[in-house]
């Protein structure tokens, strides 16, 4: 599958909200003892603009790790194609041994998801969606699989251009 050219999204003009997914205490054993640091996994997004991104940061203190994760997430923003109140069709995102199934839902259903998938869906501004996390429960893999699934969603104009068919001819 050809790689898609992604346009960089300016984080300054967005109203980004952060969700800290996990904080992991990491210890490195050295000759003088143990060096402790923290790794943070952060998801940020603007629900109104349908933009979401994730990042990781490592530092000696938790707030510094979260700040670094947010900066990494701002460099990793992507736009999500959402149809009115849900997604257009069911998709299966994969990363490593983690898989995430996203299915459209009726208005009023809400976000039926757990942990990392819920954070990504709320940050992306998808109000109604059904999800199922399959395989790995590692938060890093689950987030990347969710973003892979969201990247598979296409806009009607994009599909019509890809197929060479007029937009009104699409089903």
N, C-alpha and C positions, 0 to 999 in steps of 0.2 A: 504494500500500500504506500503511495507516495506521501512524503511528509508534507504537512500543511504549513505554509508560511504564517506565523502568528504575529499579529500587529501588537506592539507594546502598548499597554494601557497605563495612562498617567494616574498615579495614586493620589496626587495632590488635589484633584478636582472631585474626588469621591468621598462619601460619608462612610468610611470603613468601620466595621465593628469586629472586635476580636473574640475568638473562642480558644481558650487554652485546652487542648485535647489531653495531653499527658505531660507530666514532668518526671523525668527519670534521674535518680541519683546514680552517678557513675564514679567508681573508685579505681584509681590506677595505683598499683603497688610499686613503689620505688625503693631504692636502698635506704632512704631516710624514713620511710613509713608509708602512709597512704595519702594520696592526693585526691581529694573529693571535688567533683564538679557536678553540674546539673545540665541535663539536656531537655529542652522544651520543644514540643510540637504544637504549632499554632496555626489556626485557620482564620483568615480574615475575609470579609466580603461586604458588599453594598447591596442589600436586598432590592432597593429601588432600581439600581442600574443593572441588576443581574450579573454581577461580577464577583468572582471568588478566587482565592489563592491560598496556598499553604507554604509553610516554611519551618525549618528547624534551627535552633540556636543552642550553642553550648557556652557555658560560662561558669565562673566560680560561685556566683550567687544566682538565685532563682529569677529576680527581676531583670537582671542583665541577660539571662538566657531567653526570657520571654521577649525582651526588646529586640534581641538579635533575630529571633524567630519571626517577629513581625516585619522587620526590615527585609528578611529573605522572602517572606510571603508577598510583600509589596512588589518585589521584582518578578513574581511568579503569578501575576493576575491573569485571569482569562474570562471571557464573556460566555454566558450560558444562554442557549436558545430555549425559552420557556413559552408555552402556548397558553395564553390567557391565565388560567389558574393552575395548570399542571404541565407535565411534559407531553410531547406529542405522541410518543410510542415507547414501548418497553425496550430497554437496552441492558446489556450485560457487560460490565466493565471488568477488566482483568489486570492484575499486577501481581507478579510472583505467584504464590499459591492462593492469593486472596481474590475473591470474585464478589461483585456487588450487582444485584439485580434491581433495576429501577422500573417501576410500573406506574402508568398514569392512574390518577384517583379522581373521584367525583368531588365537586365543590363541597367544602365543609368537612372533608375527611381529615385534613391536617397532615402533618409529617409523621408517618408511621415508620420510625427508624430507631436504631439504637446507637448510642455512643458517637463515634467519629462520623458516621454517615449522617446522623441528625444534624451535627454541627455544620457540615458542608452544605446540606440542603437549606438550613436556615440562613446561613451566610450568603448563599446564592440567591435567596429570595424565591424558592419554589414553595408555594403555600400548601399544595396537596400532592402527595406522592406516597406510594407504597414501596418499601425496600426490603431486601433480604440479603444479608451478608453470608457468603458461603466460603468455606475453606478457612484460610488464615484469619485469626482475630487480632493480629498485630496491627496497631493503629496506623502505622506508616503505610503498610500494604493496603489496608482498607480505604484510607484517604486517597491514595493514588488510584486504586481501582474505581472509586466513586468519581474522581475527576476524569478518568478514562471513559466512564459511561457518559458523563455529561458532555465530553468532547464529541461523542458519537452522535449527539442530537444535532440535527440540521434544520436550517430555516427553509421555508418553502421556496424562496427566491434562489437560495444556494442549490437546492435539489434540481430545480427547473433549469438552472444554468449548467449544472453538471450533466444532466440528461439531454439537454438541447430541446426541451419541450417548453411550451408556454405555461405560465403559472396557472392559468385557468383550466388547463388540460389535466393537471395533477389531481389525483383522487383525494 
